[in-house]
């Protein structure tokens, strides 16, 4: 299916998302902070990036902006997956170029739907 990069500083969340994605036949790459996620995305050019927001160093908003504004990575949809459920966070995420925004905990179906929408070039909420 697709190559999906998970950028999340929580090993538990990464493990859960990886299991969901692999169940649907996706190849998974992982990074545990924003800076490593940006570097890995530039190196590997995944089909989709799942981005946490609250991380040490480069946060998810900053990393999303770098990916969506970068000439080599602008074509990669970034889906924010976070515990931050305020409307201002959603708006700010979209302003950084995010294609979708999911609030944890995320179900298998929600994750599959937003990734399929992103791969089809549609903006999801």
N, C-alpha and C positions, 0 to 999 in steps of 0.2 A: 504494500500500500504506500505509505508515506514515511519519510524520515522526519521524526519529531524530536526537537531539542527541548528538554525540560530544564529550566533555570530556576532552582529553588534551593534555599539553604537548609531545608528540613529533610533529612534522610528518610523520615517516615512518609512525608508527602511524595517525595520523589519515587520511593518504592511503590506506593499505591498507584500513582499515575503510570509508572512504567508497566505495572501489571495490567492495568486497564488497556493501555495502548498496545502492548504485545498481544493481548487477547484478540484484538481487532486486526492483527497482522502488521502493525507498524514497527519500523525499526526505531530504536530509541537511543538518543545521545543525552548525556546529562552534564550539567555544570552546577556548582553549589554557590555561585555568587554572580553578580551582574557583569563584572569585568571578564571573568572566565567565559561567561555565556556569550558575550559580544565577540570575544576572540574565537571561540569555537564556532559560532555561527558564520563568521567571516571565513574560517578555514574550511568548514564542512558544507556550507550552504544547504541547511536542512529545508524541508518543504514547509514546515510550520515550527514556530517557537511558542512554548508555554512559559509565561514569565510571571514569577512571584513579584510582589512589590517590596515588601519589607525584608531587606537583606543588608548585611554589613557592606560598607564601602559603596560601590556603585549600586544605587537602588533600582528597582524594576522600572520605574518611570524613566530614569536616566538611560538605562540600558535599552529600553524600548525606543526612545528617541534616537539613540545612536544607530540602532538597526534600521528603523524605518526611514531615517534621513540619509543613511549611507548609500553611496552609489552602488556598491557591490551587494548590499543586503536589502535595499528598499522593496524588492519584489517578494520578500518573505513575510507572510502574515504572522503577526505577533498577537497572541491571545493572552491577556492578563488573567491570571488565576490567583486570587488573593482572599484574605479574610476581610479586607477593607470593603465595607458595603455602603459607603456614603455616596450620594449622587455626585458630590464634588469630585470624588475619586474616579468615578466612572467617566465624568466629563474630562477630567485631566488625562486619564488614560487614552481616551479617544483623541485628544489634542496632541498626544505624543505619537499618534499613528497606529494605536492598537486596532486590530480588526475585530476583536471580541473581548468580552469581559465576563468572567465567571467568578462567583463567590464560593469559597470553600465552606463546607464540604461539597464536593462535586460528585455527581453520580456518573456511572459509566455511560448512560444514555446522553446526559448533558455534554460530557466530554466528546463523545463520538459526533454528536450533532454540530457542535461548534467547530470541530476540526473539519468535518465534511463541508460545512458552509465556507470556511476559510479556504479550503482547497478548491472550492468552486468559484472563488472570487467574490463571495458575498460577505457583507459585514453582518456580524451576529452580535447579540446582546448577552 
